[in-house]
Amino acid sequence: MMQPLVLGAGPAGSVAATLLARAGAKPVLLDRSEHVGDAICGGFLSWRTVENLRKLGCDPESLSARQINRLRLFARDATAQASLPACAFGLSRKSLDRSLRELAIANGAKLEIDQAREVLPGRIVGERREWTSPTIFLASGKHDVRGERRPRQANDPALGLRIRVPPSPTLETRVGDAIELHLFEGGYAGIVLQEDGSANICLALRKSLLAEAGSDPWSLLNNLAAHHPHFAQRLDNASRDLPIDTIGSVPYGWIAHDTQAGLYRLGDQAAVIPSLAGEGMAIAVTSARVAVEAFLSGETAPRYQTGFGVRARRPVAAAKLFWTMSETASGALTMTRLTNYLPGIARLAMRLSRI
């Protein structure tokens, strides 16, 4: 058997490489960086993600992840809270990705560092060399590679922004063991405390909001804080010298229903769920497991992709509906007030958006 190639050593790629190595497939895990970074999205691990990671041999608690037990919603002055169906965790992508990469290597995957320039049938064209295999697992996350770009047709596309606010007693008091969603017109911010006590603040916003702020991320944050007092409080300890990470044109709601022969698409390359669902990591881990099972059983990549697309349809559609509602002032207030009076509604929404 020729060694399968896994492009991308994030959660999806590392999980796929681990499972392939355990099955004796001797995968090559290809990544652009020798050093593990801290990706923008994925700092919240749902209870289902945690269960799957533990089965794999990666326990978030052993990485000092923060327990998350509640969902808290904010829409201007309105607030609501609901308990999660089970314990979730806040963990930096740097810590999670490092652990999963080490797990893949420990199980026999071979890590190679190269910048992929193009994906073609049976080969990956890198800066160092060309990598060939009849089987490729594409796990490059939200970053597309030439030859396998996802369609981006939105008139006002979504942007991802992330700022990490240093630990403080005030953050501990205000955020605590909750995952917070701050709903704005044209976007939202998710806030969770991570293993070092810092607040990971991720925003998914329409490009037009950034344009209105003069294309300056700090001006955008200040504009939002001026109209949303609870969000402003979470930025109390944020100095202007803190870096803001960005990613453009995120195709939320996109699902791959087909693929070329030999190319298994994983994670965000298989389905991009709106981040407010907190299910991106579950899609990464689940798609990796299902794709490897399909490959080992002889199931073709197109058949796997069609089946996984069907599986992802409901949670992605549900999350997209909630996202669309939350982008309007009336929808955000309705969602928050319903959650306040009927917390079970929030738990139903969580279940509908799980894969």
N, C-alpha and C positions, 0 to 999 in steps of 0.2 A: 504494500500500500504506500503510495506517494504521500509524503508528509503534507497534511492540510495547512494552509496559511490562515492565520487569524490576524486581521488588520485592526489594531487598536487595543491597547492594554488597559482600558477602563473596565468597569464592572462587567459589561456584556462580554467583551473579549477575553478577560481573564477567567471568567466562569466557564466560557466555552473551552478555553485552552486547558483548564483543570480537568473538565469532564472528558475531553478528548484524550488527554494524557493518561488518565485513569483507565481508559479503555484500550490503551496501548497504541494509539494512533500517532504518537510522537509529533505533536503540532509545533509549528514555528509561530511564535507570538511576536508580531511586528509592531513596533511603536516608534513614534517620531522623537521621543525624548527618553534619555536614560534616567532622568530625575522625575519623580512623580509630582505632578502639579496639584492644584486645588481647583477643580472644575467649578464652573458657575452653578450648575444645577445639581440636585440630588442630595442635599444635606439632610433631608428627612427620610427616614426608613420606616415604612409602614409595617404593621404587625405581620402581614403576609410576606413582605420582603425579609423581615427578620427570621421568620420560620424557615424560609428557603435558604438563607445564608447559613443558618445553624446546621441544616442538613448537609450543607457543603463542607462544613468544618470551619466556618468563620462566624464567631459570636461577637456581635457588636459590644456586648457588655465587657468582654475581655479587652476591648479597645477604649474603655472608659467612656462609651457613648452615654449621652444624657437621656434619661427616661422621659418620654412625652406621653401624657395621659389625657390631655384635653385639647379640643379645638376652640379657638376664640376668634370671633368675627367682629370687624369694625367697618361701619359705613358712616362716615362723618361722625356725628355724636352718638349714633346707635351702636350698641354692643350686644353680643350674645355669646353663650358658651355651651358646649356640649362635651360629654365624655367620649373618648374614642372607644371603639368596640373592644380593643385590647391595647396593651402597652406598645408604643412605638419608640423610636429613638432619634436623637439628633446627633449626627456624626459628620465630620468634615470629609469631603471627597478625598482629600489628601491622605487621611488615615485609612479610609475604606479602600481606596484604590491601591495603596501600598500593600495592605494586607492581602488583597485578592491577587495582586501581581506575584507576591512572594509565595502564595499558595500554589499558583499555577506552576511556578518554577520548581518548587519543592516536589510537585507531582510528576515532573519530567518534561514540562514544556520548555522549549528553547527560546529565550528572549533575544531578539535582534533589533538593533536600533537603526532606523532609516526613515526618511521622510518620503511618504508615498506621493507620487506626482500624478499617477493615473492608474485606474483599474480597468483592465481589459480581460476578455475571456481567457481564463487559465493563467493570468499573470498580473503582477503588480509592478509597475515601473517606479522604482525608487531613485533617490539621489545617488545612493551608493552603488546600486546594482539593480538587476531585474530579478524578481522572485517568481518562480513558476510552480504551479500545482493545479490539478484539475478541480480542486475544492478550495474555495475561499470563503471565509466567514468575515463579512464586512461589519465591523463594530467601531466605526470612526466617530460615533456620537453625533452631536449637532453639526460637526464639520464635514462638509461634503468633499469627495475626491473626484477629480475630473474623470469623466467616463461613467460615473454613477451619481450624478447630481439629482436631487429631488426637486420637483416643480415648486416655484415660488411665484404665485399669481396674485397675491393680495395687493389691493390698491394702497392700503395703509398697513404694512406688515408689522408683526410683533417683534419687539426687541427685548433682549434679556440684559439686565443690569444686576450687579452684585456688589455689595459693600460689606465688609466685616468690621463690626464695631467692637472695640476691646471690652473685656469683662468689667463689670462694675456691680456694686450692691444694688444700685437702682434697677439695672437690667434684670438681676435675679428676682427682685420683688415684682417688677412689672410683667415679665414674660414667664419666668419660672418653668413649670413643666408643661407648657402649652405650645402648640403650633398655632401661630397667629396668621390670619389673613386680613389684610387691610385693603378694602375695596375702594377703587377710585373710578371716576369716569375715564374710560379708555385703558384700564389696566388694574393691576393689583400688586401687592407686596406680600411675600411670605416671610415670616420671621420665626426662627427657632434658635435656641441656645445649643451650642455644640460642646464637645468634650472639654475644651479649655475655658468654658464660660463665656466665650465671645458670642455675639449675636450675628448669625448669618442672615443677611437681609437680601432676598432675591426679588427682583421686580420683573414682571412681564408687562410691557407697555406698548401702546401704538407708537409708531415712528413719529406721527404728527405731534405727540406731546413733547418729544425731545426737540423737534423742530421749533415748536413754540417757545422753548426755553433757550433758543439760540444755539442748539446742538451742544449745549454744555450740561453734562450729567449733574454737576453740583447745583446748577440753577434749577434743573428739573426737580431734584430732591427738595430744594428750598421752596419751590412752588407748591409741591405736594404737602409739605409740612405746614405751610401757611394756611391751608384749607382743611387739614386733617390733624387735629391736636394729638390724638393718640399716636399717630405715626411720628409726629414731631418729637414726642417724648422718647421714642426709641432711638432717636438720633441725637439725644442730648450729649452723649459722650463721643460723638463723631466729629473729629477734627478734619479740616479741609485737606490735610495732607494724606489722608487715608486713600488708598487706591480704589478706583471703581472699575470693575471688570465688565466688559460688554460683549455681546454677541448679536449680530444683526440678522434680520429676516428669518426668524424661527418659524417653520411651517407647522404651527400647532394644528392638530386635527388630521394631519396627513398619515395615510396608512399605505404600505406597500402591499399590493394584492398580487404582484407577479415579480419575477426576477429571471435573470438569464440562467442557463444550465450551469450548475456547479457553484453558484453564488448564493450563499445563505445570508440574508440581511438580518442584523440583530439590533436590539436597543432602539435608539432614535432613528436608525436606518431602516427599521421595520415599522415603527409607529411612534408618532410624536404626540403624546398626551399633554394637554395644557397643565402647566406646573402646579396650579392650585389644587389639583387632585392628589398630589403627593405620591403618584404611582409610577413615575419615570423609572425608578430603580427596580421596581417589580417587573416592568416590561423588559428591562435589560436582562435581569436574571432569568425570567421565564422564557424569553425568546432564545437565550443561549442554551438553556436546558432542552427545550423542544427541538431546536435546530440540530443539536448534537444527537439527540435520540433519533431524529429523522435520518441524518447522515449515516449513523451506525446501522440502522435497519435497512438501508438501501433506498430510502424515500428520496425522490428527486428534490432539488432546491425549489423549483417552481411549485411543486405540490405542497411542500412545507410552507412556502410563502403565502399561498392561497389560504391554507388552513389557519395559519397564524393571523392573517388579515381578518378572517371571520371571527376569530377569538378576540381580537382587539377591538372589533367594531363597537360593541356595546359600551365598554368603559371609556373609550375615546369620545364617542358620541355624547355620553352623559357628561363627561368633563367639559366638552366643548359647549354644551347647552348651559351649564352652570357659569362658565367663563363669559359667554355672551350676555347672560342675565346680569352678571356682576359688573359689566362694563358701563352700564347705565345707572344713573343716580337712583331712579325708581326701582330698578331690579336689585341693586345692592341693598337698598333699604328693606325691600320685601324679603329677600333672603335672610337678612339679619334678624328682622322682626319675627319671621316664622321660626327661625332657630331659637329665638329667645322664648317664645311661647310653646313651641313644640320641638324640643331637642331631638326627638326621634326622627324628625325630618332630616336633620344633618347626618345622623347615622345611616339613614336610608341612602342619602346621596353618596356617602362614603362607600357603602356596599356596591352601589350601582357603578361606581367608577373604579372598582378593583378588577384586576385581571386574574 
